[in-house]
């Protein structure tokens, strides 16, 4: 059976890789960074940027929403931010319910 | 193959104009978009809505579909008249395997009439590229359960998943695939790990899709997770809370001795530094949350002691009410 070790390099993507994996142009990547949809972990210029795998997921989500709902990027940035907040609140509610259940007799 | 009534799918009248079609689609698309909606059937519903819109917003396709629908309704009416039989519409959607597939192939019903091409809500986004390059294999995303204990050290874990491939005759067949992956210490709940080229097959090995493992912590019987911190509820007797005590506290790596200070309160949190989860090479903390537990059936001697305590004590637990 094939064994895979996760290297440090598997944890981030270059700008080119992000564009390839999410099927976007570098011009769009610049636009997504302006809207904080894509957020480089490090690097000053596009050639040096590094993105997390999580950010790739966010970019893919943004492009699907843009294609399917025809919204502008600032609207999509707001949606993503609100979805993140909803997920965090869901997690918090779940955790508090779990703790409460441990306190019940 | 069941007939699909696209007007019913969009909830519009067959005489609805283009604008009404677009408004109905947009309303439902926002409601059921798999990236936004929490509806359990969001992906299937969204595909159905997209398919209906694809047909009804296109004058040529709509005319073809209307003709087909007209014949279908006539046939159905005749069948009712002859047999009194009922006919129901069905769904034949595939199972989600990767990111929400909002641009996957349409249903057999659609393909049998129009082929499998798609225009999309905003056709041909100007930002897209690589249309001329060969299609990369499908990315696969699977939820990957991990026990909390496993996240503290590098852990070799088997990964099993199914790839959908087309056989030489063009049929989709499922092919099981197994790997062993060394998951690095310090992964966090919800984190995605990318395994390059381990997804669906592409034209060449280099063009294979990627496999994404989304880490999901298995709920622990004792510990709750908050980021990289853990908490554990510690039951203590009333006299332990008042007088203080020392007890053996379970952690992910074994037991430690915990000192409960005198006059502790129920719900009080005691921080044990560095006994939480590992994240970015830093250990989180463990919080012991005290829960004062009263004996459910005290014996006579204990009852007497409690009574004596109640008589001699001037403590008023509800003093704040009278302020």
Contacts between the chains, C-beta under 8 A, distances in Angstrom:
chain1	res1	chain2	res2	distance
A	1	B	158	7.5
A	1	B	178	5.5
A	1	B	179	6.6
A	1	B	180	5.4
A	2	B	179	5.2
A	2	B	180	7.1
A	3	B	156	7.3
A	3	B	179	7.4
A	3	B	180	4.4
A	3	B	181	7.5
A	3	B	182	7.1
A	4	B	179	5.9
A	4	B	180	7.1
A	4	B	181	4.9
A	4	B	182	6.9
A	4	B	195	5.9
A	4	B	198	7.3
A	5	B	181	8.0
A	5	B	182	4.5
A	6	B	181	6.9
A	6	B	182	6.2
A	6	B	183	6.8
A	6	B	184	5.3
A	6	B	193	6.1
A	6	B	195	7.8
A	10	B	193	7.2
A	10	B	194	5.7
A	10	B	195	7.3
A	10	B	196	6.7
A	11	B	193	7.9
A	11	B	194	7.9
A	13	B	194	7.9
A	19	B	129	7.5
A	20	B	130	7.4
A	20	B	136	7.9
A	21	B	139	7.7
A	21	B	210	7.0
A	23	B	128	6.2
A	23	B	129	7.0
A	23	B	130	6.0
A	24	B	127	5.9
A	24	B	128	7.1
A	24	B	129	7.0
A	25	B	127	5.4
A	25	B	128	7.3
A	25	B	129	4.5
A	27	B	127	6.9
A	28	B	127	3.9
A	31	B	127	7.8
A	53	B	191	7.9
A	53	B	192	4.7
A	53	B	193	7.0
A	53	B	194	4.7
A	53	B	212	7.2
A	54	B	191	7.1
A	54	B	192	6.0
A	56	B	194	7.6
A	57	B	99	7.5
A	57	B	192	6.0
A	57	B	212	7.7
A	60	B	99	5.6
A	61	B	35	4.9
A	61	B	99	7.6
A	64	B	33	7.9
A	64	B	35	5.8
A	64	B	99	7.4
A	64	B	100	6.6
A	64	B	102	5.3
A	64	B	103	7.8
A	65	B	33	6.6
A	65	B	35	5.7
A	65	B	36	7.1
A	66	B	122	7.7
A	66	B	125	7.2
A	67	B	102	7.5
A	67	B	103	7.3
A	67	B	120	5.6
A	67	B	121	6.7
A	67	B	122	6.4
A	67	B	125	6.1
A	68	B	29	5.9
A	68	B	33	6.0
A	68	B	46	7.7
A	68	B	50	7.2
A	68	B	102	5.3
A	68	B	120	7.4
A	68	B	121	5.6
A	69	B	26	7.1
A	69	B	29	5.7
A	69	B	30	6.2
A	69	B	33	6.4
A	69	B	121	6.8
A	70	B	26	8.0
A	70	B	121	5.0
A	70	B	122	4.5
A	79	B	36	6.8
A	83	B	35	7.6
A	83	B	36	6.7
A	95	B	224	6.0
A	95	B	225	7.5
A	95	B	226	6.0
A	98	B	219	7.8
A	98	B	224	5.4
A	99	B	224	5.8
A	99	B	231	6.9
A	99	B	233	7.2
A	99	B	289	7.3
A	102	B	224	7.6
A	102	B	233	4.3
A	102	B	291	7.6
A	103	B	233	6.5
A	103	B	267	7.9
A	103	B	291	5.8
